[in-house]
Amino acid sequence: MKTAADQQLVKRINRSLLLRLVRKQAGLSRAQLASEAGLTKSTVSALVRELVLEGWLAETPSTQGRGMGRPSTPLHLNTSSRAVVGVDVAVDQLRAVVVALDGTLLWSTHIPLKDTDPDWVCQEVARLVVLAQSQAELSSMHLTGVGVGLPGPVDESTGRVRFAPNLGWRDVDVLLKLRRALAQLGIVNVPVHVQNEADAAALSETEFAPGNADENLVFVVCDVGVGAGIVLNDRLFTGAHGMAGEIGHSVLHLDGPLCSCGRRGCAEAFFGARALQGVADLSLAGRCLGLVLQNLWTSFDPSVIVLGGASCITHHDLVQQAQETLQAYARSAGVAPPRVRQARYGRLASAVGAASLVLHHYLRPLQHTRQDGAAQTRALAATAGY
């Protein structure tokens, strides 16, 4: 006999399945959803009724002419009822966004990061979330969840930042501090997620891609810090301890320049934003970036590599040299390299990706139920209305 918890999980799985199907192909009817999902029509009708009432889905008036039987009603994501908030904790500033369920950017702001004390940063993030919530409410949109991107590897099971050398953080329980700061400002029973900024940026490309294209993707962030977010087979690949994609601290030269982490020859020391200041000739930096792209390609075989961060946006010659280097490696091997393109959301990629964390977790209950913990599950239930 199934327990109440089992039934709740099955319901979450079925709801997420229906949402993902509608997100992938807008306009599906209830009957089509039942066929695609392998569920009974009565189950789909009941779940769709809930999802419409809760503002996840909306019905499109049918254009089908009158005839035999009741015309089917197309369904699509409700982009005017629910919003997700993302905050990017960069080395020099905080960026906040409000995003609709389909990835439409509704509002954004940024403020300078005047202090790197973890408690102070979390309080500033909480204040930005309150401001973002007020902006969403002006459009009568409900706050569905909050995501925060951080400049260092994050332990997904605990929400702790292992180390963030550019902020001077090591083993900081950011998730706990954030929840406390938000609660002090009256934001409770709302899911809160934290993730590495590059991992979050990668999700901005996959969670909000039309039809969820580019499932196998690597997002390279070149800013003060350098990192990569990796999405393989619809899963964010973070490694055993959240360290996957820490390419900024992969060593390119044994006796290279000193890096912020204390080692020498790291990629960040060659093409991080600080390393590029005052450098007129970026050919070496571009070749180093191209070498890193080549290594990511052969390690993960992505269909596309996305370039983001201030360095890639500002220094076009850096990107050009990197692409030429990657092409040269590909010609030598006689194979075609993956596509390389710029980030869809530009400088806001990590902030939008942080917002997408809410959907990424909600739509994959089997992947995230254990690591989210009981408190997160209760928050999800409260915002979902079940």
HURA-V990932 format. One line per field, one symbol per residue. ss: DSSP state (a for helix, b for strand, c for the rest). phi: phi as a letter, one per 20 degrees, with the letter a starting at -180 (. if undefined). burial: 1 if it has 24 or more other ideal C-beta (glycine too) atoms within 12 Angstrom, else 0. Layout:
ss = ???
phi = ???
burial = ???
//
This chain:
ss = cccaaaaaaaaaaaaaaaaaaaaacccbcaaaaaaaacccaaaaaaaaaaaaacccbbbbcccccccccccccbbbbccccbbbbbbbbcccbbbbbbbbccccbbbbbbbbcccccaaaaaaaaaaaaaaaaaaaaacccbbbbbbbbbccbbbccccbbbbbccccbbbbbaaaaaaaaaaaccccccbbbbbbaaaaaaaaaacccaaaccccbbbbbbcccbbbbbbbccbbccccccccccaaacbccccccbcccccbcbcaaaacaaaaccccccaaaaaaaaaaaaaaaaaacccbbbbbcaaaaacaaaaaaaaaaaaaaaaaacccccbbbbcccaaaaaaaaaaaaaaaaaccaaaaaaaaaaaaaaaaaaaacc
phi = .fefffffffffffffffffffffbfofefffffffemdfffffffffgffffenecceegfefffafneffdfdbfeecddcddccdeefdbddccdcffenffeabbbcfeebdfgffffffffffffffffffffdldefercccecerfdeffcmeefbcgfdmebldefffffffffffdneclcgcccbgffffgfffeefdfgmlflfebcddddcgecbcdcdclmcfednfcmefnfffdeeebfdfffdfeoednfggfdcfgffefmeedeffffffffffffffgfeclffbdddbngfffedfffffffffffffffffemcefffcbeffdlfegfffffffggfgffecfffdgfffnffffffffffenc
burial = 00000000001111111111111101111100110010100001001100110111111000000000000111111110111111111111111111111111111111001001010011111111111110110000111111111111111100111111111010010110111011001010111111111111111111111001011111111111111111110011110001111111111100001011100001111111111100000101111111111111100101111111111100101110111111001000000011011111111111111111111111111001101100011011101101
//
